Amino acid sequence: MKLELEQKIYYRLKKGQSLADVANVYGVPPRVLAALNELKEEPREGRVLQVPAERRNLYVVCGGESKAMLCGSDENFEERNRTKLLYIGQTVWL
């Protein structure tokens, strides 16, 4: 039986940093980072954020693309990106 340990990464928000700044550094869509940390508003300085340890390909959505085209199915897209929304210019995980 294989034991899989999920690595966790934590980051303390510094003065002047935003959720988007942290998301860009770690290659995570801001929406995923907000959902993982159950954020309803921009976090404040000193807040410790959990960052996903897994690495996936980030992609900026272009016109004419669908959830299924990007991730194989609507369900996969919604689970990976923690949203049902899809719009041009959105940064998503593939």
N, C-alpha and C positions, 0 to 999 in steps of 0.2 A: 504494500500500500504506500503510495507516494504522499508525503506530507508537503503541502504548499503553504508557505508563509507569505502573507501579503505585506510588503514593505510599505511603511508609511513615511511620508515626508511632511515636516511642519515648517512653516515660515512665519516669522513675526514681522508684521507690517511696520515699516519705518516711516518717519515723518515725510509727508509729501507724496507717498506712494498710493496708488489706487489699485483696485482689484484688477483692472486691465493691465497695469504694469507687471504685477506678479504673474498673471496669466501669460503674458508675452514671454517672460523670462523662462517659465517652465513649459511652454508650448501647449497650453491648455486653453480651450475656449472659455472666455470669461463666464459664460452662462453655466458651464460645468463646475467651475470653481465656486461660483455662488451657490449652486444647488448642493454641492458636497458639504459646504459649510453652513447651509440653511440661512443664507443671508437674504434679508428683505431690503436692505439699504447698503450704501457704500460703507465698508468697514473703516474703523478709526485706527489711528496710530497705536501700535502696541498689540493689536488683535493678532492672535495666533491662528493661522489658517492651515488647514490640512490640504495638501497638494497631492493629486494622484501620482503614484510612483510609476504607473504604466506609461509607456510612450507610444503614441500613435501618430499617424500622419495628419498634420493640419492642412486644411484646404479652404480656399475662399470660393464660395458658391458663385457660379456663372449662370446666365440666363438659360432656360430650357432644361435645367437639371432637376431630377426628382430625388426623393429620399431613397427609393429603391435603386436608382442608378448609382447613387453615391455609396450606399452601405449594404446593398443586396436586398433589403426590404424596409418598409416603413418602420417596422418594429425595431429592427437593428439600429436605424438612424436615431429614433427617439430614445432608445436605451443608452446609446453612446453619448448623445449630445444633450440629454435631459431636457428636451423640448419637442413639441410637435410642429413648431414653426420652421419654415424654410424660406429664405429670401435671398435675393442677389446681394452679394457683398458680405454675407454672413460667414464667419469663421467656424468651421466644423471639424470634428474628428472623423476620419474615414475608417 
